[in-house]
Amino acid sequence: MMLPFMPQPFSLVVAAACFSVLAGPAADAAAAEPADAEYAIRWNARDGGPASLNETLRILQTRATRVRRFKIDYYDLPSTTTTPQGFSVILRRRVEDGGRAELTWKLRGDRALADWACPLKNSPEGKAELDVTFRGEDKVTRSFSYSCTSDGPDLAASELSATLRECASEMSRQDAGKLKIEEWRLPGNVVIIDVSLSGKNTPGAMELFRKRIAEPLLAAGIVPSAESKTELGGRCK
């Protein structure tokens, strides 16, 4: 019997990193890495491997416990927007079918930050995370992301003088415990399947994702994409 995917406890515990929301991001090469991480692998459905969410679930020997659908838009920020060297800013609106709309501001770059600032008013506490993307069984890319979210996307975008891009993407998500399997329908009739798991930034968590998720999908013939969902979905052509 297939059961919802649930990660096992990890024996190695990393002390939580502390991040303050201050006026003006500051980079610190010696800053501690975030305690939390998201492990992911994604592929273009036309390049091989499972081409649907249900087929992906079957290969991973699990089943969905929740199904949701979203419309995803991205914004351009004014040219005067400043970021630490090696970082970029992502501004994304997500609208759930029959549900709420939200705006997420994300700062993503190549190292840990000691301090960062969320520009969204009335946003709950921000999130610091290490993004680990598998590009093969033993090849991963790492990036650091710092984000916050507002439930009032239109007002928040206006306060940032952001301009909505002309194109949009559609995303279907099936949750299997803490595992998320997403199908992104992007501009240009591109279909991307993305599988991710949030956990702790530990070797044990990464090895769990490698063995339980990455290896079965690679064996099924996927060709991992090196690009992020933002890079793929943010292009209108």
Backbone torsions as a table, in degrees:
resi	resn	phi	psi	omega
1	MET	NA	133.2	-179.2
2	MET	-82.1	135.2	-179.8
3	LEU	-118.7	153.5	175.7
4	PRO	-56.6	139.0	-178.0
5	PHE	-66.5	126.6	175.8
6	MET	-132.9	121.8	-179.3
7	PRO	-65.9	149.4	179.2
8	GLN	-82.3	158.4	177.5
9	PRO	-61.5	149.7	-179.3
10	PHE	-107.7	138.5	-177.6
11	SER	-83.2	-23.0	-177.3
12	LEU	-97.2	122.5	-177.8
13	VAL	-112.8	130.4	178.0
14	VAL	-104.3	133.0	-179.8
15	ALA	-61.5	140.3	-177.2
16	ALA	-66.3	135.9	175.3
17	ALA	-81.5	149.6	-176.2
18	CYS	-111.6	126.6	-177.2
19	PHE	-126.5	128.1	179.2
20	SER	-102.8	143.1	175.4
21	VAL	-92.2	102.2	-175.5
22	LEU	-117.2	171.9	-179.6
23	ALA	-82.9	94.1	176.7
24	GLY	110.0	112.7	179.9
25	PRO	-63.7	143.0	177.8
26	ALA	-133.9	128.7	-178.4
27	ALA	-90.1	143.4	178.9
28	ASP	-141.3	111.8	-175.1
29	ALA	-60.4	-23.0	-177.9
30	ALA	-96.8	6.9	-178.2
31	ALA	-63.2	146.2	178.7
32	ALA	-68.8	145.2	176.3
33	GLU	-69.9	152.6	175.3
34	PRO	-57.7	147.1	178.8
35	ALA	-74.7	-23.1	-177.4
36	ASP	-104.0	155.9	-179.3
37	ALA	-145.6	155.6	169.3
38	GLU	-120.8	124.0	179.0
39	TYR	-101.6	134.0	-173.5
40	ALA	-147.3	156.2	170.1
41	ILE	-145.4	138.0	-177.3
42	ARG	-142.2	157.7	-178.4
43	TRP	-155.8	156.0	174.0
44	ASN	-79.6	125.2	-175.7
45	ALA	-60.5	-23.1	-179.6
46	ARG	-78.8	-12.2	-175.0
47	ASP	-91.9	-1.3	179.8
48	GLY	121.1	165.4	-178.4
49	GLY	83.5	-173.4	-179.5
50	PRO	-59.6	137.7	-175.8
51	ALA	-111.2	9.7	179.8
52	SER	-148.1	165.5	178.7
53	LEU	-65.4	-43.3	-177.8
54	ASN	-64.2	-38.8	178.3
55	GLU	-66.7	-37.6	177.6
56	THR	-64.2	-44.0	177.2
57	LEU	-59.6	-40.1	-179.7
58	ARG	-63.9	-43.3	179.9
59	ILE	-64.3	-36.8	-179.6
60	LEU	-83.8	-1.2	176.6
61	GLN	56.1	49.3	176.7
62	THR	-143.8	177.6	180.0
63	ARG	-141.4	157.1	-175.6
64	ALA	-78.3	142.3	173.8
65	THR	-109.8	-8.9	-179.9
66	ARG	-156.3	137.2	180.0
67	VAL	-126.3	130.9	179.7
68	ARG	-140.2	158.6	178.2
69	ARG	-132.1	143.3	-175.4
70	PHE	-137.3	156.4	165.2
71	LYS	-109.1	132.9	-175.7
72	ILE	-118.5	128.7	174.2
73	ASP	-124.9	153.8	174.9
74	TYR	-122.1	155.8	-178.7
75	TYR	-118.6	154.3	167.6
76	ASP	-100.7	137.3	178.7
77	LEU	-98.9	157.7	-180.0
78	PRO	-57.1	151.7	-179.3
79	SER	-64.7	-16.7	179.9
80	THR	-81.3	-5.6	178.9
81	THR	-64.0	129.7	-178.3
82	THR	-110.2	146.1	177.5
83	THR	-139.1	159.3	173.8
84	PRO	-61.3	151.4	178.1
85	GLN	-57.9	135.1	-179.4
86	GLY	87.3	5.4	-179.1
87	PHE	-122.3	155.4	173.5
88	SER	-131.7	159.0	179.8
89	VAL	-109.0	134.8	177.1
90	ILE	-117.2	132.5	175.3
91	LEU	-125.3	117.1	-170.7
92	ARG	-131.7	134.3	173.5
93	ARG	-105.6	134.2	179.0
94	ARG	-127.3	125.3	-178.7
95	VAL	-120.0	119.0	179.6
96	GLU	-85.9	139.6	176.1
97	ASP	-56.7	119.6	179.0
98	GLY	69.8	11.5	-176.6
99	GLY	-129.9	-158.4	-173.4
100	ARG	-85.1	162.2	173.0
101	ALA	-108.6	145.4	179.3
102	GLU	-146.5	153.9	178.9
103	LEU	-117.2	127.1	179.0
104	THR	-113.8	128.4	173.2
105	TRP	-103.7	128.9	-177.2
106	LYS	-135.3	132.6	174.1
107	LEU	-105.8	120.1	-174.9
108	ARG	-127.6	134.6	-178.4
109	GLY	-159.7	-164.5	-167.5
110	ASP	-100.8	9.3	-178.9
111	ARG	-159.1	169.0	177.6
112	ALA	-77.6	146.7	176.8
113	LEU	-109.2	140.1	175.4
114	ALA	-77.3	-37.8	-178.2
115	ASP	-139.0	147.7	176.7
116	TRP	-154.3	160.4	-175.1
117	ALA	-124.2	132.8	174.4
118	CYS	-93.0	121.9	-177.8
119	PRO	-86.2	-4.5	-177.2
120	LEU	-83.8	127.1	178.3
121	LYS	-74.1	148.9	176.9
122	ASN	57.6	29.9	177.6
123	SER	-90.4	139.1	173.9
124	PRO	-62.0	-179.3	-178.9
125	GLU	-56.2	138.7	-178.7
126	GLY	-74.3	173.8	-176.6
127	LYS	-128.7	131.7	174.5
128	ALA	-110.9	133.8	-172.4
129	GLU	-153.7	146.3	170.5
130	LEU	-94.5	126.2	177.4
131	ASP	-97.8	119.2	-179.9
132	VAL	-115.1	114.1	-178.3
133	THR	-110.2	124.3	178.8
134	PHE	-82.5	127.2	176.2
135	ARG	-111.9	3.9	179.1
136	GLY	176.1	-178.9	-177.8
137	GLU	-63.3	-39.0	-176.8
138	ASP	-121.7	20.5	-179.4
139	LYS	-126.7	119.7	180.0
140	VAL	-132.0	155.1	170.3
141	THR	-115.2	146.1	-177.9
142	ARG	-122.7	137.6	172.2
143	SER	-143.6	158.5	-176.3
144	PHE	-111.6	130.7	-178.0
145	SER	-126.9	143.3	-179.5
146	TYR	-132.9	118.9	-169.2
147	SER	-139.5	161.6	172.8
148	CYS	-151.2	159.8	-171.4
149	THR	-134.9	142.4	177.0
150	SER	-119.2	142.2	176.7
151	ASP	-84.7	-2.1	177.4
152	GLY	-116.1	75.3	-170.0
153	PRO	-62.3	-41.7	-175.0
154	ASP	-66.6	-45.3	178.9
155	LEU	-66.1	-42.8	-178.9
156	ALA	-62.9	-42.1	178.9
157	ALA	-64.9	-39.5	178.8
158	SER	-63.0	-40.6	179.8
159	GLU	-65.1	-24.2	177.7
160	LEU	-93.5	1.1	-177.2
161	SER	57.3	38.0	-177.5
162	ALA	-86.9	149.3	-179.5
163	THR	-113.5	125.4	-178.8
164	LEU	-71.6	131.8	176.4
165	ARG	-71.5	156.4	-172.0
166	GLU	-75.3	-22.5	-176.1
167	CYS	-101.8	162.9	178.7
168	ALA	-141.2	161.5	177.3
169	SER	-121.4	157.1	174.0
170	GLU	-114.8	139.1	-177.4
171	MET	-134.4	130.6	172.5
172	SER	-109.9	135.0	-177.6
173	ARG	-126.2	135.6	171.2
174	GLN	-121.0	124.1	178.5
175	ASP	-94.8	134.7	174.1
176	ALA	-125.7	88.7	-170.7
177	GLY	65.1	-127.0	178.8
178	LYS	-88.3	-1.5	179.0
179	LEU	-86.6	134.5	177.8
180	LYS	-115.2	127.5	175.9
181	ILE	-118.3	119.2	-174.0
182	GLU	-122.5	143.3	172.0
183	GLU	-114.5	116.3	-179.7
184	TRP	-103.1	123.7	173.6
185	ARG	-103.3	106.9	-169.6
186	LEU	-102.5	165.5	174.4
187	PRO	-53.9	143.3	-178.6
188	GLY	85.8	17.1	178.4
189	ASN	59.3	36.6	177.0
190	VAL	-94.1	132.7	177.9
191	VAL	-115.6	120.2	179.0
192	ILE	-114.1	131.9	172.6
193	ILE	-102.5	130.2	-176.8
194	ASP	-127.8	128.4	177.6
195	VAL	-120.0	126.8	-176.5
196	SER	-141.7	158.1	179.5
197	LEU	-144.6	125.4	175.9
198	SER	-88.1	137.8	-179.6
199	GLY	-162.4	-156.2	179.1
200	LYS	-93.2	154.1	178.6
201	ASN	-82.7	77.2	-178.8
202	THR	-136.9	155.1	175.1
203	PRO	-59.0	-35.9	-179.2
204	GLY	-64.6	-40.0	178.9
205	ALA	-66.2	-40.6	179.3
206	MET	-66.7	-39.3	180.0
207	GLU	-67.2	-36.3	176.5
208	LEU	-60.4	-46.2	179.8
209	PHE	-64.7	-40.3	179.6
210	ARG	-59.6	-49.1	-174.5
211	LYS	-74.2	-43.4	-172.6
212	ARG	-85.4	-25.9	-173.0
213	ILE	-118.3	-59.6	-172.4
214	ALA	-63.7	-48.0	-175.3
215	GLU	-62.9	-46.2	177.4
216	PRO	-62.0	-36.1	-179.9
217	LEU	-71.8	-39.6	176.3
218	LEU	-64.1	-39.2	177.8
219	ALA	-65.7	-25.0	179.1
220	ALA	-83.9	-1.2	172.0
221	GLY	101.7	13.2	179.0
222	ILE	-71.3	154.4	173.0
223	VAL	-114.8	101.2	-173.2
224	PRO	-59.9	141.3	177.1
225	SER	-91.8	140.1	178.0
226	ALA	-85.1	-15.0	-175.9
227	GLU	-87.0	149.5	177.9
228	SER	-79.3	167.2	176.7
229	LYS	-63.0	-33.9	178.7
230	THR	-66.5	-43.7	177.9
231	GLU	-62.7	-40.4	-178.4
232	LEU	-73.4	-44.5	-174.8
233	GLY	-85.9	-17.1	-177.1
234	GLY	-82.8	-10.2	178.5
235	ARG	-87.3	133.3	-178.3
236	CYS	-95.0	-2.4	179.9
237	LYS	-131.8	NA	NA
